[in-house]
Amino acid sequence: MTPAVTELTVLPATHQTYQVLFQDDHLLVVNKPCHLLTVPGRHPDNQDCLIKRVQQQFPSASVVHRLDYDTSGLLVLPLTSAALSAISKQFQARTVTKSYLAVVAGQWPQSHGRIDLAIAPDADNRPRYKICSQGKASITDFELLAYDAKADTSRIRLKPVTGRSHQLRLHTAAFGHPILGDPFYAPKAVQAQSDRLLLHAATLTFLHPLSQHPLTFEAAADF
């Protein structure tokens, strides 16, 4: 079962390696495995992470966005300060588009739609978050891809409009269909259905910082 994460929990880093899907003089696009932090954690034993591994080969690589320890998938890593600035501005302007694949418990009730539920930190259960009307606006578009009646699970595509921490796993749980393997927001029976969080950053589209041409990348989920 995926370890329940706290701010100072030791998170064992996977031996699975990252994949470089694109490389030029300005940026990398990589596919991060699950069970690997994007950046070093606060615990001194949580120093093994994606960016440190990447910097062994690409010393100038930097982080402009993150994926959770439990989440696999696509990340863009700038290689120059100019690329970092340009791509950061795209994230701030919400012109970067991403989609995720997830497998959730039960039969997802709609073919497509939007979840619009504000999110705030859960002060009594850090590092968890909670649905809260006084929180930050959080929006996720969704599409049902398939329902497995035998397993009673649904495969869905999620497109975050905003980028709050834990947004996708919290929104799906609040919708009544938590993601399999989620140590934060799924009941124990749903956690136990997978030894990893079944959430994967599958597509990523942004403008190249130099040419301004749109770049789109895809990485298949391993579930």
Buried (B, 14 or more C-beta within 10 A) or exposed (E): EBEEBEEEBEBEBBEEEBEBBEBEEBBBBBBBBBBBBBEBBEEEEBEBBBBBBBBEEBEEBBBBBBBBBBBBBBBBBBBBEEBBEBBBBBBEEEEBBBBBBBBBBBEBEEEEBEBEBBBBBBEEEEBBBBBBEEBBEBBBBBBBBEBEEEEEBBBBBBBBBBBBBBBBBBBBBBBEBBBBBBBBBBEEEBBEBBEBBBBBBBBBBBBBBBEEEEBEBEBEBEB
